[in-house]
Amino acid sequence: MKKNNCFILFLVLVAAFSTAQDKQTLTVLDFQTNNVAESDMKSIISFLSASLFETDRFRVIDTTQRETILKELEFSASGCTDEECQLEIGRLLSAEIIVVGDIAKVGNRFVFTARMIATETSETSSTAKAVYQSLDDLIDGMTVFAAELAGIAEAAVMEEPQEPADEPDLPVEKVPEAEPETAPKEKAPLSLSRIAAWSTLGIGVAVAGTGGYLIYDALAFKGSDVDPALAAYNDTTVTDFGTQTPEEYYADLWAAYLSVFDVFKGKAFTALIVTGAGVVSMGASAALFLIPGKKDADVSFLLLPLPEACSFRCRIRL
């Protein structure tokens, strides 16, 4: 009865693999473990079997099929750790390739190694190894590991993208490049010469303005007091001198004229002095502005708008 069951299983395997004659038959045997539970090892090799099948390069006898066939053949795989015994299992399963390896926990990391062995020649056709931080990382990296063990790149497991068809060259409209934005320049602190220039300019404007008002006041005083006093003295049509003689009358008018004229001279002199001081102060500020400064060269441009003035301005130093 057992022989009939074994024959039936053999026919099932032959029928299952007959559609892919160009692929080699492969089975993953139990791995050697070190500080790893056997249940974890069984799950890992099952996942490795599925990942190798997804490479589309092998016909895979999974762990369930393997155990069923070996049970029907009354062959116990327990304790089968040497290579010759493992090759014998492969031959019993009619597998052309067996996958064996080790799973060990070293410290907090898991070392995973595997190799493919041809059952007929006992030659190792491919190997792969990897170190993982946890069992979760090992499972997540199984697809890449299986691709490496199968001797193909990870990208080969997936369908290669088709290259797009050639398209006719179309004129490309050139977009004008945007001008680079220039960061605003920071103004450096004013130099002492600039502080002095602005100060003397302000003082000059104030003093010159005061001088202008004093000039206006002096001229108004001349028109209201000095000119009438002089006109009265020069008036020769007067015939009524009162109790005075003509000489006394004109002497008093002349004295009155000289009195108001002295006041006018004082006002005019003060106005001229103040105005002159303002003009001098503004002239000093202009000279200070002409000295090359840090950030207010625009002021010197206003004071010296002529382009040829730069030759003079650039020669001035403190």
Secondary structure, DSSP 8 states (H G I E B T S, - for coil): -HHHHHHHHHHHHHHHHTT-TTSEEEEE---EEESS-HHHHHHHHHHHHHHHHHTTSEEEE-HHHHHHHHHHTT---TT--SHHHHHHHHHHTT-SEEEEEEEEEETTEEEEEEEEEETTT--EEEEEEEEESSHHHHHHTHHHHHHHHTTS-HHHHS---------------------------------HHHHHHHHHHHHHHHHHHHHHHHHHHHHHHIIIIIHHHHHHHH-------TTS-HHHHHHHHHHHHHHHHHHHHHHHHHHHHHHHHHHHHHHHHHHHHHS--SS-HHHHHHH--SGGGHHHHTT---
